[in-house]
Amino acid sequence: MKLVPSVAASVAFGVACQASLILPRQPSSAGDAGAIFGALEARALPNAPNGYTPQGGDCPSTRPTLRTAEGLSPQETSWLETRRNVTLPAMEQLLNRLNISGFDASTYFSNNMGNTSMLPNVAVAVSGGGYRACLNGGGAIQSFDSRENNSTAAGHLGGLLQSATYLAGLSGGGWLVGSIFVNNFTTISGLLYNNNASSVWEFQNSIFEGPATGGLQVLDSTEYFDTIYNEVQGKTVHYDTSITDYWGRALSFQLVNASDGGPDYTWSSTASEDFFTSGQSPMPILVTDGRAPGQLLISGNTTVYEFNPWEFGTFDPTTYGFVPLEFLGSNFSGGVLPPNDQCVRGFDNVGYVMGTSSSLFNSFLLNINTTSIPSAFKTVLTHLLTTIGQDNDDIASYTPNPFLGFHNSTSHVAQSPTLTLVDGGEDLQNIPLHPLLQPPRAVDVIFAVDSSADTTYNWPNGTSLVATYQRALNASGIANGTAFPAVPDQNSFVNLGLNARPTFFGCNASNATGPTPLVVYLPNAPYVYYSNVSTFDPSYNTSERDAIVANGHAVASRANATVDPLWPACVGCAILSRSFDRTGTPVPSVCAQCFQSYCWDGTLNSTLPAEYDPVVKLGEVDVQSAAVRRAGVAVWGVASALVVVGWGLM
């Protein structure tokens, strides 16, 4: 069970596999261990003009306007061509490594290069769930990243991240995506270790107490809260603020490798980063829900918004529009700026964006009770709570509302001066699938990492997939033509074991209401560690952090094919499935075997299941002293510093 596993100080392992199966730990072909553990470079574009406070200034010669969500933005359309030139070679290399018997990826790609739309289009989605989701999702991303040590060895999945066009996150999964991109599209190992310097992910220091002193962070707890308070008060002079402003600033101290949590770093600056403009990374997307004060959200009534590098907005038929993200905070009305109004920049602070997607955690700040918090900080939170009411403490205030007067006949927010947004998982769609289902993005396969806490003991039970499926069928038309593969009810997920292992949904593309991607569902389960920690646990020592990452790696890779030697080939078959349909290519026999093993076959068992209380599959990590963890780095160069005997974790 182990709702909150007990931990000592670092890491040793007891694993059921034989020591004779230890894999040699050679550097990946994509880079050596030195590159993986190299110190993070300072971010190139802390480009807000006035720190955390948005500031008006000159507009570009072509004044920004809103656009209707009829398709992709010109910027995304152009970038996709650049990214495609990177993903296709990476995908060809990956598929050649995945041991799909009877299939030659090089020949297949060569035969279809005249029309690359026939080739696969891959996306990854990482669920919410606080630090559990951030770390478990981090393990999955680590297993997919060819830059990680030994990740391209036999049985490993390194290169899947390099093959992906989109990487979406919300709430805790949004912290993961945001932390990767705001720190120069770094590796998970870079966030964990940073060349033996102070790591970025120092989660042993509770967000209630602030960062450890030393390195980039030099504040004690009182100074930490004073800094956050003063930064948000600067914004308050000209803009409405909410508890999310304080929450987002606190998050940044844990996720951004910059002094004082990078108050001048913006989400839109990603669009100007070299790694992104050159197509070397997927496109990051964070998800948030629109919610009016007092409204109860369900998947059928919620407008789902996205932050991408260029825009903020939604494809939903309500608001159905996008605003240029760089100029969020400008006084748009009816989709345009009045002639004499300035263009505001800096509203899209990266912490505020991540905080908006995870605003459920605003309650963290409301329950702080420590003498290190300045009285002014406590007073302002109390005032905000009194103003909005206890039931609305999760709201992030976006004033001025960029969609004021826009699509008046359909938009619920067109007449409101304020747009109120909340945690992207509040409508139960806790996996950010919405942006990846949009037909213009033509995604073929989504690797959906689910760290939700749906059951008594904080394991997923498919609720997020059920919510998205129900939304696709909703008679209101909120899904706006998007389709989603059929999935069973939550009881069937548990009774059939679909929440305990990977499952493919949508294997038969012809048996759907419209074009749908194949969904590879990767639910959190205990492979080497009880990673079902509470969503609201505020701190994790270094060894427990590493153990949850290791378990997430094992979930996504099936312990580097130790659990199922066929798994790498099955991942390749999932990637290729829709492409095979388009090209009329006969399915290789190994893929037929994979689909037999991993595709949901439509079976239901809706009886009330027994309490779901799984046991560790491979032998539990024993979390002990930090010396062992560091020895792992020094001796083997293991990217997560967790040496799991028998399946060569890295």
Helices and strands as residue ranges (DSSP letters): E 10-13, G 19-21, H 33-37, E 55-57, E 67-68, H 74-97, H 105-112, G 116-118, E 122-126, H 130-144, H 160-163, E 164-169, H 172-182, H 188-192, H 221-236, H 243-255, G 259-261, G 268-272, H 274-277, E 283-290, E 304-307, E 311-314, E 321-324, G 325-327, E 343-345, H 350-357, G 359-361, H 362-366, H 375-388, G 390-392, E 396-398, E 419-423, G 434-437, G 439-441, E 445-450, H 463-473, H 490-495, E 503-505, E 518-523, H 542-561, H 567-583, H 589-598, E 621-624, H 626-636
